[in-house]
Amino acid sequence: MKVIAVNAGSSSLKFQLLDMPKEIVLASGVIERIGLKDSIFSIKFNDDPHKEIKQIETPKDAVNLLLERLVSLGVVQDLEEIDVVGHRVVHGGEKFSDSVIIDDEVMKAIKDVSDLAPLHNPANLTGIKAFNEALPHAPGVAVFDTAFHQTMGPVEYMYSVPYEWYKKYGVRKYGFHGTSHKYVSLRAAELLGKKPEDTKVIVCHIGNGASLCAVKGGKSIDTSMGFTPLAGIAMGTRSGDIDPAIVQYIADKENKHLDEVIEELNTKSGYLGLSGLSSDSRDLWDAVARGDKKSILAVEKQAKMIADYIGAYYLALEGCDAICFTAGIGENASETRKLIVDRLGALNINLDVERNLARGTETLVSTKDSSVKVYSIPTNEEVMIARDAQRLLKK
Ligand code: ADP
């Protein structure tokens, strides 16, 4: 069975074509700058990268170009070979606790929760429609970033605010990155040689966006992002948790609208805000090496926030078997892993300096006598999307 896993953003479309159930990647790539000048189409097939710069006006054009290239490059002989399209959808609200085959009702439900993810859900829907038109024989499956966290209990997902906010407007913690947290926690169980039901794992997904998840018996019991992806730990450009009164205070001081301040918390805070230099971890670590004080503050602040969440989740889980680092920074930045784990000494959790040099590989990075195993585990959201698409199509 061939599955194409798709992540359709507002101006980009990432894809991976997989041969299932073997989980072999046949081709992968991204189309960027859709609707802008000089759009870029990149595809990797047979380890051979191929790149084109051309005008791609709409998401529909992007999908058509991608499908046409899959045939002309010989990745598939015929588009009929693609059995199903798996779509990453950011927000499933409270409606979806699992992936689902897309029909008109599901499309409407995704649209209905667009208020909760105004930048993402409409773009995801546009991608779904474009594939429906281009590949009418292939059903679509929606895989939600929020679904994995629907197992949280009310004590975890409710905010302590007027209850009507939840009843009337759905104000609660939803959590994101669920597909990644699920994949990594499953891999951790395999590496531990246990069934997921018998494991307690803390997953730290640290990329540009970043969140932690406490996973008990294979289920999310708490996560650091909240009603929106702004909450939790400091990220590339997002603040993570702050005192909400700051929003009104800065709006008054700077004569700004509340939405402008929220925008700054989303796009000008985190690494970028504190360092004043960059949102990219590599730039920051270069600056740290030069002794740049604000960059040191930025990476240390994030590490403290992550360690604090790990402490809280360690208690919530009543101890844990593994702490797993994933995504761009978690998988690669040994320096960040060290800063975080250095704060966990009270739990007797320790890093092996040599092993921790691992970058982008599945590696046990803790010492032998560490009370909890610490792993670096590259995430793989595409394979999770493909697995769900295959599972639902078979039903
Ligand atoms: P997202 O998918 O949320 O956009 P990623 O998971 O791709 O983000 O993570 C991007 C971050 O990962 C950037 O800050 C980047 O600097 C960092 N990163 C990627 N590769 C490395 C590396 N080899 N060493 C350190 N940081 C890295």
Residues whose N, C-alpha, C, O or C-beta is under 5 A from the ligand:
A	BS01	ADP	I206 G207 N208 G209 S279 D280 S281 R282 A327 G328 I329 N332 A333
